Amino acid sequence: MKPLLRFLTMLGALVWASPAAQWSGQSLNADGVRIRYYVQGSGEPVVLIHGWLSSASINWALPGTAALLAKDHRVIALDMRGHGLSDKPTKEEAYGPELVQDIVRLLDHLQIPKAHIVGYSMGGIVAENFIVRHPDRVLSGMLGGMGWLTPGGGAQWMFSRIGAKDPDAKALTLCGRSLAKLAVTEGEIRSVRVPTEILVGSEDGVIKALYVDPLRKLRPDWPVVEIQGAGHINCILKPQFREAIAAWLKPNAGRVAK
């Protein structure tokens, strides 16, 4: 699995680096952890947050999502700590809330007051937590392949058990386990005033049952778009997925969270 991830990450890096792409690859010092990020396009900023075991290259560059959005927006895609070409700390405290704080650091580094925040899978958990904790920095939100990670629920418990018996857990394991720390309460979800949409594969039954359906009941005002014929892994490859993100951003351009 790891050799494949490395290959796809490097392949994606070639996509970022191609002259036609005009992507600018740079690094940010996030309190001692080097975070790799990529920027292209102009207009309202959009931050793309990838899933666990993935990278900016795999999640956003290779499927063409980043390039599509860059036609109308300033697109910022980062390799989350523990992933891709970013540093991979091996201490438990380096993850969890630090994943969310990296988005704050990146926006501050680029001097961006507000951005559209788009995440997939793990990135959806990070995006949701960011929207709850920093609504003043969000123009709109999109949770892809994710919904509500509830405190005390079975989904949170499953994250907390990733590699729990491994005394020598490495970066990816520590990162996955730390997602349990990013659960948000019912009150926090109800307090969100940022326009938010959910994307999920029509065949992604586990994610719909554990995360999306509970969120639908709590926030029926948040639209849900099902990507037809998609499961959790191949959802990002579907043209409907990237087109749905572009369609969501267009009417929300210029909106400021109240």
Secondary structure, DSSP 8 states (H G I E B T S, - for coil): -HHHHHHHHHHHHHHHHSTTT--EEEEEEETTEEEEEEEE--SSEEEEE--TT--HIIIIITTTHHHHHTTTSEEEEE--TTSTTS-----GGGSTHHHHHHHHHHHHHTT-S-EEEEEETHHHHHHHHHHHH-GGGEEEEEEES-----TTSHHHHHHHTTTTT-TT--HHHHHHHHGGGG---HHHHHH--S-EEEEEETT-HHHIIIIIHHHHHH-TTS-EEEETT--TTTGGGSHHHHHHHHHHHHHHTT----
